[in-house]
Amino acid sequence: MVQQRAVTQELPAYVQGRSIPNAIKLSANENPYPPLASVVQTVSEQLGGMNYYPDMSSAALMARIADRHSVRVEEVAVGAGSVEVAQQLINASAGEGDEVMFAWRSFEAYPILVKIAGATPVMVPLTADERHDLPAMAAAVTDRTRLILLCTPNNPTGHSLQVDELEEFLAAVPKNILVVIDEAYTHFDTDPNSVNGLDFFRKHENVAVLHTFSKAYGLAGLRVGYAIAPEPVAENLRRVAVPFGVTSLAQTAAIASLDAEDELNERVTLITAERDRVITELRNLGWPIAKSQGNFIWIRAAERTAEINDALLAEGIVARAFMGDGVRITIGTPEMSDLLVRTLAEIEPIAS
Ligand SMILES: *Cc1c(COP(=O)(O)O)cnc(C)c1O
């Protein structure tokens, strides 16, 4: 038997949102709308060049991102989805014996990526009302803590961090620990008191922000995301990145998407309005659904998780069940939402 790292046996499997033929896929927080015609057009024009490697530095995209956020290009790092950029952040920050802290439940990729790096995940439970327990997280910092991941709005619970609580947290965390704000769903966040990661990046020397083109921009299948980080960190991210990880098509599509931001924002507005409608209708049916700032809702179903998931599946709706914990359901088109509400109307709501 060849020798392999023992950690590979201990990794929790990342469960992909299921796809079932003819079913409505609300399991992966994808954008329900097809790519914009302008984006498809630009990418199509590039197909004939796939025999060439991409620009390894993603220079044009990096410049475009820097310009978009008024940061220096030296503060940008890109990757094959923000999952890869999160992996770069973890690999550049923590190894054997180091700790990486994040709330739990949160994005299921975090514990996997931390363990692959050989570091120890420190998972701090959410509060009873599903928020990051920032005081508990600050108290859990040790001299081994190298990185803290904050997800806002949090996947899968939908709560977002508030400006005041994050200011307090950052005042309590030593400046030599990098704090990453994962804003995969920030476009869908309509709460004016929510954190804007870039504001914190500008103010704090130990803050980085993680963004993706997969959700609001609808490019999940092409894999491209980025970090905005203090220059020395961003430089290290580029060092640990998989060479040529971001394909030419992904670079092109990301730039075209930034060119079409207004059009994309119209879709984001449709999705957030739909989210709020679904929450209101479910609440009217007696379902205690918390406000969500993401493109998904969360049902803290506990021991009824499997039952609710099965009832949705029976109507052709594929959600994302975390057994024993809850069900996350992506907001799709209005027709999909109607079916979702009709289906849940047939089930006894969970107790509030
Ligand atoms: C979907 C998601 C991402 C983005 O993943 P990509 O690799 O960019 O597709 C990052 N963070 C969180 C919390 C997510 O839910």
The ligand as an SDF file (V2000), in Angstrom:
LIG
                    3D

 15 15  0  0  0  0  0  0  0  0999 V2000
  -20.8380   29.5790   -2.7100 C   0  0  0  0  0  0  0  0  0  0  0  0
  -19.8930   30.0740   -1.6690 C   0  0  0  0  0  0  0  0  0  0  0  0
  -18.6070   30.4700   -2.0110 C   0  0  0  0  0  0  0  0  0  0  0  0
  -18.2020   30.5880   -3.4310 C   0  0  0  0  0  0  0  0  0  0  0  0
  -17.7580   29.4840   -3.9860 O   0  0  0  0  0  0  0  0  0  0  0  0
  -17.0610   29.5740   -5.4070 P   0  0  0  0  0  0  0  0  0  0  0  0
  -15.8800   28.6940   -5.2040 O   0  0  0  0  0  0  0  0  0  0  0  0
  -16.6550   30.9700   -5.6760 O   0  0  0  0  0  0  0  0  0  0  0  0
  -18.0560   29.0470   -6.3570 O   0  0  0  0  0  0  0  0  0  0  0  0
  -17.7780   30.9690   -1.0540 C   0  0  0  0  0  0  0  0  0  0  0  0
  -18.1790   31.0960    0.2140 N   0  0  0  0  0  0  0  0  0  0  0  0
  -19.4040   30.7390    0.5850 C   0  0  0  0  0  0  0  0  0  0  0  0
  -19.8160   30.9410    1.9760 C   0  0  0  0  0  0  0  0  0  0  0  0
  -20.2930   30.2060   -0.3370 C   0  0  0  0  0  0  0  0  0  0  0  0
  -21.5030   29.8280    0.0530 O   0  0  0  0  0  0  0  0  0  0  0  0
  1  2  1  0
  2  3  1  0
  2 14  2  0
  3  4  1  0
  3 10  2  0
  4  5  1  0
  5  6  1  0
  6  7  2  0
  6  8  1  0
  6  9  1  0
 10 11  1  0
 11 12  2  0
 12 13  1  0
 12 14  1  0
 14 15  1  0
M  END
$$$$
